[in-house]
Amino acid sequence: MVERHLDADVVVVGGGPAGSAAAIACASRGLRVVLLERDVFASERPGETLHPGAEPLLAQLGLSERLPTVIGARHEGIWIEWGSPRRYEPYGADGDGPWSGMQVSRADFDSLLLARARELGVDVRQPCAATAPLLGEARLNGVMTDDGPVVARVVVDGSGRARWLGRALGVDSPARSPRLIVRYGYMEGTCPVRDAAPALVADQTGWTWTARVNHRKYQWTRLDFGAVPDADWLPEEFRALTPLSRTRGADMTWRMADSAAGPGWFMVGDAAAILDPTSSRGVLKALMTGVMSGHLIAGVLQGKAPGDEAARAYHAWIADWFETDIGNLTAFYRMLNNSLFA
């Protein structure tokens, strides 16, 4: 048999935390990686609050020393008002002291991950959009891009809510919740009540998240269960601040791909499973799926694990935490006596 030409061992579609983590994990294990990112610059988006559990993963990815450059604030817990009086919930502690969450600029954070990928030899092509999968006999052979084909042994879909590869392959991601539209925006000024820790406040109409991103910059996120409020709606505590951008929206309906991996492909981050931000670990899960996929891909390509078994194990791993989180989120929403989650 004639051996096919390969541009890379792995081609990753999407340069967010999940895609970048997958690229870094693969490259650190000696694989040749091409990463395709369609946008010229990283953009602001929800997900600036990082759970303390992200720090060991980021250290594993080689980012410990540079992580402080993108951290705008740190906090040891959050304020929660969810079906009960407002209370402060610390993350926890160990022998080294309290655990600390991080507030980052997502644009700077995503750029940091891409820079680390480049350091490890990842061929980052930006801007470069994936246009179609290259299909062979019973498996993927790479990706067609707007700059031409990239032939690779494995394709990783890190395209987020776009679910690029799943749509192209006809892999369904059925909704597991009512339609959930999250709106968010950024404010400038000072809000001392929010400087020490973020807050999550909920009632029967929905929930609001508020947090300080960095000096004089704050972010809010709102999910409404019923009618959408006026376009100029703002959290009470931010009404004296100056908007930095128009209000934006994102569909965060809970979804899980029927197959998160298959012959020659893996889905990572939101491309594999989506939960709304009250799950509190969106970026952490993105990093985890990227690192796990990289570990499994290297094992398969280096002959240490069968590809079909690796794909099944990866899907089962994601499905397990997804079902666990859905159970927890449903219980949280029922505490608000909301009929949508009865």
C-alpha positions as CSV (number, residue, x, y, z in Angstrom):
1,M,0.0,0.0,0.0
2,V,1.3,3.5,-0.9
3,E,1.7,5.6,2.3
4,R,-0.3,8.9,2.1
5,H,1.4,12.3,2.4
6,L,0.8,13.8,5.8
7,D,0.9,17.5,6.6
8,A,0.6,16.7,10.4
9,D,-0.2,14.0,12.8
10,V,-3.0,16.1,14.2
11,V,-5.0,19.0,12.9
12,V,-7.0,21.0,15.5
13,V,-9.9,23.2,14.5
14,G,-10.3,26.2,16.9
15,G,-7.9,28.1,19.0
16,G,-9.9,28.5,22.2
17,P,-8.8,26.9,25.5
18,A,-10.0,23.4,24.5
19,G,-8.3,23.4,21.1
20,S,-5.1,25.1,22.3
21,A,-4.9,22.6,25.2
22,A,-5.3,19.7,22.8
23,A,-2.6,21.1,20.5
24,I,-0.2,21.7,23.5
25,A,-0.8,18.2,24.9
26,C,-0.2,16.6,21.5
27,A,2.9,18.6,20.7
28,S,4.4,18.0,24.1
29,R,4.2,14.3,23.3
30,G,6.2,14.7,20.1
31,L,3.3,14.9,17.6
32,R,3.3,17.3,14.6
33,V,0.3,19.6,15.0
34,V,-1.5,22.1,12.8
35,L,-4.0,24.4,14.6
36,L,-6.6,26.4,12.5
37,E,-8.1,29.5,14.0
38,R,-10.5,31.5,11.8
39,D,-10.3,34.8,13.7
40,V,-7.3,37.2,13.5
41,F,-7.6,38.1,17.2
42,A,-9.0,36.4,20.3
43,S,-12.3,38.0,21.4
44,E,-13.9,38.8,24.7
45,R,-16.4,36.2,25.8
46,P,-17.9,34.8,29.0
47,G,-15.7,32.4,31.0
48,E,-13.2,34.8,32.6
49,T,-13.7,33.2,36.0
50,L,-11.4,30.2,36.4
51,H,-12.0,27.6,39.1
52,P,-8.9,26.9,41.3
53,G,-8.7,23.5,39.7
54,A,-7.5,25.1,36.5
55,E,-4.2,26.1,38.0
56,P,-2.6,22.6,38.1
57,L,-3.8,21.9,34.6
58,L,-2.2,25.2,33.4
59,A,1.0,24.3,35.1
60,Q,0.9,20.9,33.3
61,L,0.6,22.9,30.0
62,G,3.7,25.0,30.9
63,L,2.0,28.2,31.8
64,S,2.6,28.7,35.5
65,E,5.2,31.5,35.2
66,R,3.2,33.5,32.6
67,L,-0.3,33.0,34.1
68,P,-0.1,36.0,36.4
69,T,0.2,38.3,33.4
70,V,-3.4,37.6,32.4
71,I,-4.9,37.5,35.9
72,G,-6.9,40.7,36.7
73,A,-8.2,39.6,40.1
74,R,-8.1,36.6,42.5
75,H,-10.8,35.6,45.0
76,E,-11.1,32.8,47.6
77,G,-14.8,32.2,47.0
78,I,-18.1,33.6,45.7
79,W,-21.3,35.1,47.0
80,I,-24.3,33.0,46.3
81,E,-28.0,33.8,46.7
82,W,-29.9,30.8,45.2
83,G,-33.2,29.9,46.9
84,S,-31.8,31.0,50.3
85,P,-30.3,34.1,52.0
86,R,-27.1,35.3,50.5
87,R,-24.0,33.5,51.7
88,Y,-20.3,33.4,51.0
89,E,-18.9,30.1,49.8
90,P,-15.1,29.7,49.9
91,Y,-13.5,27.3,47.4
92,G,-11.7,25.4,50.1
93,A,-8.2,25.1,51.4
94,D,-5.3,22.7,52.0
95,G,-2.0,22.7,53.9
96,D,-0.7,25.6,51.7
97,G,-3.7,27.8,52.5
98,P,-7.0,28.9,50.9
99,W,-7.7,27.9,47.3
100,S,-8.0,30.9,45.0
101,G,-10.0,31.4,41.8
102,M,-8.8,33.6,39.0
103,Q,-10.4,36.4,37.0
104,V,-8.8,36.7,33.6
105,S,-9.3,38.5,30.3
106,R,-10.4,35.7,28.0
107,A,-8.8,37.4,25.0
108,D,-5.5,37.6,26.8
109,F,-5.9,34.1,28.2
110,D,-6.6,32.6,24.8
111,S,-3.7,34.4,23.3
112,L,-1.4,33.0,26.0
113,L,-2.4,29.5,25.2
114,L,-1.8,30.0,21.5
115,A,1.6,31.5,22.2
116,R,2.5,28.4,24.3
117,A,1.4,26.1,21.4
118,R,3.6,28.0,19.0
119,E,6.6,27.6,21.4
120,L,6.1,23.8,21.2
121,G,6.2,23.9,17.4
122,V,2.5,23.9,16.7
123,D,1.9,25.3,13.2
124,V,-0.8,27.9,14.1
125,R,-2.6,29.2,11.0
126,Q,-4.5,32.3,11.8
127,P,-6.7,33.4,10.2
128,C,-7.6,30.1,8.6
129,A,-11.0,28.6,8.5
130,A,-11.9,24.9,8.2
131,T,-14.4,24.4,5.3
132,A,-14.9,20.7,5.1
133,P,-13.6,17.4,6.5
134,L,-11.4,15.3,4.2
135,L,-13.2,11.9,4.2
136,G,-11.5,8.7,3.3
137,E,-12.6,5.1,3.7
138,A,-14.2,4.7,7.1
139,R,-12.2,7.5,8.6
140,L,-11.2,11.2,8.4
141,N,-8.0,12.1,6.5
142,G,-7.8,15.7,7.6
143,V,-9.5,19.1,6.9
144,M,-10.0,21.2,3.9
145,T,-9.4,24.9,4.7
146,D,-9.8,28.2,2.8
147,D,-6.0,27.9,2.2
148,G,-6.1,24.3,0.9
149,P,-6.1,20.8,2.4
150,V,-4.4,19.8,5.6
151,V,-3.9,16.0,5.6
152,A,-3.6,14.5,9.1
153,R,-4.1,11.3,11.0
154,V,-6.4,12.8,13.6
155,V,-8.8,15.7,13.6
156,V,-9.7,17.6,16.8
157,D,-12.8,19.8,16.8
158,G,-12.3,22.7,19.2
159,S,-14.8,25.0,17.4
160,G,-17.0,25.4,20.5
161,R,-20.7,26.0,20.1
162,A,-20.4,26.0,16.3
163,R,-19.8,22.2,16.6
164,W,-18.1,22.3,13.2
165,L,-17.1,18.7,12.8
166,G,-20.2,17.2,14.4
167,R,-22.4,19.1,12.0
168,A,-20.2,18.0,9.0
169,L,-20.3,14.4,10.1
170,G,-24.0,14.4,11.0
171,V,-23.3,13.7,14.7
172,D,-26.3,15.0,16.6
173,S,-26.1,17.0,19.8
174,P,-29.7,16.9,21.1
175,A,-30.9,19.6,23.5
176,R,-31.1,18.4,27.1
177,S,-32.7,21.5,28.5
178,P,-35.1,24.3,27.5
179,R,-33.5,26.9,25.3
180,L,-31.1,28.9,27.4
181,I,-29.9,32.3,26.1
182,V,-27.2,34.0,28.2
183,R,-26.7,37.7,27.8
184,Y,-23.5,39.5,28.9
185,G,-21.7,42.8,28.9
186,Y,-18.8,44.7,30.2
187,M,-18.7,47.9,32.4
188,E,-16.0,50.4,33.4
189,G,-15.7,52.3,36.6
190,T,-15.5,51.2,40.3
191,C,-17.8,48.9,42.2
192,P,-16.3,48.2,45.6
193,V,-19.0,45.7,46.6
194,R,-17.8,43.4,43.8
195,D,-14.1,43.8,44.1
196,A,-13.4,41.1,46.7
197,A,-15.5,38.3,45.2
198,P,-18.0,37.6,42.3
199,A,-21.7,37.1,43.1
200,L,-24.3,34.7,41.7
201,V,-27.9,35.9,42.5
202,A,-31.0,34.0,41.4
203,D,-34.7,34.0,41.8
204,Q,-37.7,32.6,39.9
205,T,-37.1,34.9,36.9
206,G,-33.4,33.8,36.3
207,W,-29.9,34.5,37.6
208,T,-27.3,37.2,37.4
209,W,-23.5,36.8,37.7
210,T,-21.3,39.9,38.4
211,A,-17.5,40.0,38.8
212,R,-14.5,42.3,38.5
213,V,-12.3,41.4,35.6
214,N,-9.5,43.7,36.3
215,H,-8.8,47.3,37.4
216,R,-12.0,49.4,36.6
217,K,-13.4,46.6,34.4
218,Y,-16.4,44.5,35.4
219,Q,-18.5,41.8,33.7
220,W,-22.1,40.7,34.1
221,T,-24.0,37.7,32.8
222,R,-27.7,37.2,32.8
223,L,-30.0,34.2,32.1
224,D,-33.8,34.8,32.1
225,F,-36.3,32.0,32.3
226,G,-39.1,34.0,30.9
227,A,-39.5,37.2,28.9
228,V,-36.2,38.9,27.9
229,P,-35.8,42.2,29.7
230,D,-35.2,45.6,28.0
231,A,-32.1,45.9,25.9
232,D,-30.6,48.5,28.3
233,W,-31.1,46.2,31.4
234,L,-28.1,46.2,33.8
235,P,-27.5,44.7,37.2
236,E,-28.5,47.1,40.0
237,E,-24.9,47.3,41.3
238,F,-23.5,48.2,37.8
239,R,-26.0,51.0,36.9
240,A,-23.6,53.7,37.9
241,L,-20.8,52.3,35.6
242,T,-20.2,53.0,31.9
243,P,-20.9,50.3,29.4
244,L,-17.8,49.2,27.4
245,S,-19.7,47.2,24.8
246,R,-23.2,46.4,23.6
247,T,-25.0,43.6,25.3
248,R,-24.2,40.3,23.6
249,G,-25.9,36.9,23.7
250,A,-25.0,33.2,23.5
251,D,-27.0,30.0,23.2
252,M,-26.0,27.9,26.2
253,T,-28.7,25.2,25.9
254,W,-27.4,22.0,27.4
255,R,-26.2,19.6,24.7
256,M,-24.0,16.5,24.5
257,A,-22.8,15.0,21.3
258,D,-24.1,11.5,20.6
259,S,-20.5,10.6,19.9
260,A,-17.6,12.7,21.2
261,A,-15.0,10.7,19.4
262,G,-14.7,8.3,16.5
263,P,-12.2,6.8,14.0
264,G,-9.6,9.6,13.6
265,W,-11.4,12.4,15.4
266,F,-12.2,13.9,18.8
267,M,-14.4,16.7,20.0
268,V,-13.2,18.9,22.8
269,G,-14.8,21.7,25.0
270,D,-18.2,23.0,23.9
271,A,-18.0,21.0,20.7
272,A,-18.4,17.9,22.8
273,A,-20.8,19.1,25.5
274,I,-22.3,22.4,26.5
275,L,-23.7,23.5,29.9
276,D,-24.7,27.0,31.0
277,P,-22.3,29.0,33.1
278,T,-23.8,28.0,36.5
279,S,-21.9,24.7,36.1
280,S,-19.0,27.1,37.0
281,R,-16.2,25.0,35.4
282,G,-16.6,25.8,31.6
283,V,-12.9,26.7,31.0
284,L,-11.7,24.0,33.4
285,K,-13.7,21.4,31.4
286,A,-12.3,22.8,28.1
287,L,-8.8,22.4,29.3
288,M,-9.5,18.9,30.8
289,T,-11.0,17.6,27.5
290,G,-8.1,19.1,25.5
291,V,-5.5,17.5,27.7
292,M,-7.3,14.2,27.8
293,S,-7.8,14.0,24.1
294,G,-4.1,14.8,23.6
295,H,-3.1,12.0,25.9
296,L,-5.3,9.5,24.1
297,I,-4.4,10.6,20.6
298,A,-0.7,10.2,21.5
299,G,-1.4,6.8,22.9
300,V,-3.2,5.7,19.7
301,L,-0.7,7.2,17.2
302,Q,2.3,5.7,19.1
303,G,0.7,2.3,19.1
304,K,0.0,2.1,22.8
305,A,-3.8,2.0,22.6
306,P,-6.4,0.8,20.1
307,G,-8.2,3.8,18.4
308,D,-11.7,2.5,18.8
309,E,-11.2,1.8,22.6
310,A,-9.7,5.2,23.1
311,A,-12.7,6.8,21.4
312,R,-15.2,4.9,23.5
313,A,-13.3,5.6,26.7
314,Y,-13.2,9.3,25.9
315,H,-16.9,9.5,25.1
316,A,-17.8,7.6,28.3
317,W,-15.6,9.9,30.4
318,I,-17.3,13.1,29.0
319,A,-20.8,11.6,29.2
320,D,-20.3,10.7,32.9
321,W,-19.4,14.2,34.1
322,F,-22.0,15.7,31.8
323,E,-24.8,13.6,33.3
324,T,-23.5,14.3,36.8
325,D,-23.5,18.0,36.1
326,I,-27.0,17.9,34.6
327,G,-28.3,16.3,37.7
328,N,-26.7,18.9,39.9
329,L,-27.9,21.8,37.7
330,T,-31.4,20.5,37.5
331,A,-31.5,20.3,41.3
332,F,-30.2,23.8,41.6
333,Y,-32.9,25.2,39.2
334,R,-35.7,23.3,41.0
335,M,-34.7,25.1,44.2
336,L,-36.1,28.2,42.4
337,N,-39.4,26.4,41.8
338,N,-39.1,27.0,38.1
339,S,-41.5,25.0,36.0
340,L,-39.0,24.8,33.1
341,F,-36.9,22.3,35.1
342,A,-39.7,20.4,36.9
